[in-house]
Amino acid sequence: MIRIRSRARPATRRSLRRLLALGLPTAWGAVAVVYKLGCPLAQQDGFGARVVTSAVFFAVGTGLVLHVRQVLLREVRQARRVAHAAQRVLLRPLPPRIDGLRVAAAQLSADRGASIGGDLYEVIPTEHGVRVVMGDVRGHGLAATSTAAAVLGSFREAVHDESDLGGVLRRLDRALARHLREHARDDHGPPGRDLDVPVAEEFVTLLLLEIRDDGTLHVLNCGHPWPYVLGDDRAVPLAASEPLPPIGPFALPAELTADPCGRLRPGDALFLYTDGAEEARDGHGRFFPLADVLTEAVRGTPVCPQSVLRTVLTELLRHTGTAPADDVALLVLRNDRCPRAPHAGAPAGHRAYHVP
């Protein structure tokens, strides 16, 4: 009985709200009808009677408008709460520290009123190291969120199952292919027919990054901008080799080996971003000077991820003057792991790290 009552109470409250929503307009209308038919003053043709009648109907109309406005505002607030909850599930907030790394992230959507779009990122600690994805779905805004959700969902599962980044990338490629086939079938395919070829113009640029316990970096890049290494008053692009094509329209090569990119020293940071940042233009068509802004953000001071993000976002909005024309995602990872003495027998120059 207790469970039945607990389930019935929300339904009862909803029914009362519906009755109240219908009851108030009905009451206002009844007031107008009763006044018109039952009040002797409403039957007179004098100037004073007309003024009073007009005032009554004006009050009734104002009440109806205010009631409708209140109902609409309540529905908008509820829709925003639902949308915000869905957005947090898709692109969940990252904790400030992940396995010895200081983390800060931000995103700007090109669609007004949306906090997410076609850009995606995630940082997950695994037994193989901290694994990171930064991606950019073709297009922008809410129309690209379903593709971003498919890629993120596959990444969150694959990073724990696959021992190397090549296996993770193949899982993401298969998940994207399934999503595009379903999208093509729903939007373009005739009933009862399954499409074997996804929509050719859809693709996703991806950067897969693995940071191991000793700070060693391994990267697979599929058409995405290379991140910057921040530290020692510098912002240097981390480039290992020629990127692979974006996933989606092109088949992956038979051999997928992550590129070793050196080590992330304690105190240094990686700045990952999507092309919406460096391709943002001002009123004269000039691109946003991302490298210069990053260099100034770390000049003469230790790298602070939150400060770097704040500086880049402030300068980006100042450069464009308005919201960017494309989605922008930014992610900063600083190595806070402390170096420790090498083990006996370790090779010369070898440094190990531990998580404080």
SVG drawing of the C-alpha trace seen along z (x, -y; Angstrom):
<svg xmlns="http://www.w3.org/2000/svg" viewBox="-30 -59 103 65">
<polyline fill="none" stroke="black" stroke-width="0.4" points="0.0,0.0 2.8,-2.4 4.3,-1.9 1.0,-2.4 0.4,-5.7 4.0,-6.9 3.4,-6.2 -0.1,-7.7 0.9,-11.0 2.8,-12.3 -0.1,-11.3 -2.5,-13.1 -0.4,-16.2 -0.2,-16.2 -4.0,-15.8 -4.5,-18.8 -2.1,-20.9 -4.1,-20.0 -7.4,-20.9 -5.9,-24.2 -4.6,-25.0 -8.1,-24.5 -10.0,-25.9 -8.4,-29.4 -9.2,-30.2 -12.7,-28.8 -13.2,-31.0 -12.0,-34.1 -14.3,-33.3 -17.2,-32.7 -16.6,-36.1 -16.9,-37.8 -20.1,-35.8 -21.8,-36.4 -21.0,-40.1 -22.3,-40.5 -25.5,-38.5 -26.3,-39.2 -25.1,-42.6 -27.6,-45.5 -24.7,-47.9 -23.5,-45.7 -26.9,-46.2 -26.7,-50.0 -25.4,-52.1 -24.1,-55.0 -20.5,-56.2 -19.8,-55.2 -21.3,-51.7 -19.1,-51.2 -16.0,-52.2 -16.8,-49.8 -17.6,-47.0 -14.3,-47.6 -12.4,-47.6 -13.9,-44.3 -13.1,-42.6 -9.6,-44.1 -9.0,-42.6 -10.3,-39.3 -8.0,-39.3 -5.1,-40.4 -5.7,-37.5 -5.9,-35.0 -2.6,-36.3 -0.8,-36.2 -2.0,-32.7 -0.9,-31.5 2.5,-33.1 2.9,-31.4 2.1,-28.0 4.5,-28.5 7.3,-29.6 6.8,-26.6 7.0,-24.3 10.1,-26.1 11.8,-25.7 10.9,-22.0 12.2,-21.5 15.5,-23.2 15.9,-21.0 15.4,-17.9 17.7,-19.1 20.4,-20.0 20.2,-16.5 20.5,-14.9 23.5,-17.1 25.2,-16.2 24.8,-12.4 26.2,-12.8 29.1,-15.1 29.4,-14.5 31.5,-17.0 35.1,-15.8 36.5,-15.7 39.3,-18.2 41.8,-15.3 42.1,-12.0 44.9,-9.6 47.4,-12.3 46.4,-14.6 44.9,-18.0 41.9,-18.4 39.9,-21.3 37.5,-21.3 35.0,-23.6 32.7,-23.6 30.9,-26.3 28.0,-25.3 27.2,-27.1 23.5,-26.6 22.0,-29.3 20.7,-27.9 22.6,-24.6 25.6,-23.7 26.8,-20.8 27.1,-20.2 29.1,-18.0 32.4,-18.2 33.2,-15.5 35.8,-14.7 36.4,-12.2 39.1,-11.2 39.1,-7.8 41.7,-6.1 42.3,-2.5 44.8,0.3 46.6,-0.7 46.9,-4.3 44.7,-7.4 43.0,-7.4 41.6,-10.5 39.5,-11.2 38.9,-14.5 36.6,-14.5 34.7,-16.7 31.6,-15.5 30.9,-17.0 28.5,-19.8 27.7,-21.5 25.1,-22.1 22.3,-19.8 22.1,-18.0 25.4,-16.4 24.8,-15.2 23.5,-11.8 26.7,-11.0 28.8,-12.3 26.8,-10.1 27.4,-7.0 31.2,-7.6 31.4,-8.5 29.4,-5.5 31.7,-3.2 34.8,-4.9 33.7,-4.6 33.4,-0.8 36.3,-0.1 39.0,-1.8 38.6,0.8 38.5,3.8 41.2,3.1 44.9,3.3 46.0,0.9 44.7,-2.3 44.4,-0.6 41.8,1.7 39.9,-1.2 39.9,-3.1 38.5,0.0 35.7,0.2 34.9,-3.5 34.9,-3.1 32.5,-0.1 30.2,-2.0 30.1,-5.0 29.4,-2.8 26.4,-1.2 25.1,-4.6 25.4,-6.0 23.7,-3.0 20.8,-3.4 20.7,-7.1 20.7,-6.5 17.9,-3.8 15.7,-6.0 16.1,-9.2 16.8,-8.0 16.1,-4.2 12.9,-2.7 10.8,-0.7 12.0,2.9 15.4,2.3 18.6,2.2 21.4,-0.1 24.8,1.4 26.6,-1.9 26.5,-4.7 25.9,-8.3 29.1,-9.2 29.3,-12.8 29.3,-12.0 32.6,-11.7 34.3,-12.3 37.8,-13.6 39.4,-11.9 42.4,-12.2 43.1,-9.2 45.7,-9.8 47.2,-7.4 49.2,-8.8 50.9,-6.0 52.1,-6.0 55.6,-7.2 54.2,-10.1 54.8,-8.3 52.4,-9.6 51.0,-7.4 48.6,-9.0 46.4,-8.0 45.2,-10.9 42.4,-10.7 42.3,-14.1 42.2,-16.1 44.3,-19.1 47.4,-18.1 47.4,-19.2 49.8,-21.7 52.4,-20.9 52.4,-23.8 55.3,-24.5 58.5,-26.5 56.8,-29.6 56.1,-27.8 53.2,-26.2 54.5,-23.7 52.4,-21.5 52.7,-17.8 53.1,-16.3 54.3,-12.7 53.4,-11.7 50.9,-12.3 47.4,-11.9 45.0,-9.2 41.9,-10.2 38.7,-10.9 36.7,-7.9 33.5,-7.2 34.0,-7.4 37.4,-5.8 38.5,-2.3 41.1,-2.0 44.5,-0.6 45.2,3.1 48.0,2.1 47.1,-0.5 50.0,-1.4 49.9,-4.3 52.7,-6.9 55.0,-7.4 55.3,-11.1 57.8,-11.3 56.8,-12.0 54.7,-14.6 57.0,-16.0 55.7,-16.8 54.2,-20.3 53.7,-20.3 50.3,-20.2 48.5,-19.1 46.0,-21.4 43.5,-19.6 41.0,-21.4 38.7,-21.2 39.1,-23.2 36.4,-25.6 38.9,-27.4 41.7,-28.0 39.3,-28.6 37.3,-31.3 37.4,-34.6 36.9,-38.2 35.0,-40.8 37.9,-41.2 38.2,-37.5 41.3,-36.9 41.8,-33.6 42.1,-33.3 45.8,-33.3 45.5,-30.3 49.3,-29.5 50.0,-33.1 47.3,-33.2 48.5,-29.9 52.0,-31.2 50.9,-34.3 48.7,-32.3 51.7,-30.3 54.4,-33.0 56.1,-33.6 53.8,-31.4 53.2,-27.7 50.6,-26.1 47.2,-26.3 44.5,-24.4 41.6,-26.6 43.5,-29.8 44.5,-28.6 40.9,-27.8 39.7,-31.1 42.2,-33.0 41.5,-31.2 37.7,-31.5 38.0,-35.2 40.3,-36.0 38.2,-33.8 35.0,-35.6 36.7,-39.0 38.2,-38.0 34.8,-36.9 32.7,-39.5 29.9,-37.0 29.4,-33.3 31.6,-31.2 30.2,-30.1 31.3,-26.5 31.4,-24.3 34.4,-24.7 35.8,-22.1 38.9,-22.7 40.6,-20.2 43.7,-20.8 45.6,-18.0 48.5,-18.8 50.8,-16.2 50.8,-16.5 52.6,-13.2 55.8,-13.5 59.0,-12.0 60.7,-9.4 64.1,-7.8 64.6,-5.1 64.5,-1.4 67.8,0.5 68.8,1.8 66.7,-0.8 68.3,-2.1 70.2,-5.3 68.0,-8.4 64.9,-6.4 62.5,-8.2 59.5,-6.7 56.5,-8.5 53.9,-7.9 50.6,-9.5 50.6,-11.6"/>
</svg>
